[in-house]
Amino acid sequence: MRTVSKSLKTPAWLPALLLLAACEGDGLLPPSGSVVGTWGTRDAGFIVSDTSAHVHIGCTYGDVHQAITLDAQGRFDVPGLYNIKAFPIDLGVFHPARFIGAVDGSRLVLTIVLTDTTASFGPVTLIYGREPTMAVCPICRVPGAMGRRR
């Protein structure tokens, strides 16, 4: 007669699976109360420094020229400039905009609202620590870099 052991052993593959799940971005958390860092997803990216930020949503982009601070609920609403016709030919036309977002753990939901038109972009959900990937549109990794390329 065969007996079955009742001891619980951790499957050898479980640690690898947990590590893989952490690599998807959910394992990284931004510094408490901060949005500084790289936030990305497919066709969107938000690169934030202590003094400015740069965002791409599809073939559009814009910049914030100040620090972004979160309120007690993890939200922010800051002014900036946004270029809605950046690809295939960047005409360099920037619109005044509001960059509105909320951080929940490793996720940031971002919406750009132009203040001189009725246009808006997003909301997009970005993951902290994930490199943005763009399909056909170029992406720059430094705030203000697109404007300096002209």
Beta strands, then each sheet from edge to edge (+ up, - down):
strand 1: 37-41
strand 2: 44-48
strand 3: 53-57
strand 4: 60-64
strand 5: 75-83
strand 6: 95-104
strand 7: 107-114
strand 8: 120-128
sheet 1: 1+ 2- 3+ 4- 5+ 6- 7+ 8- 1+
end
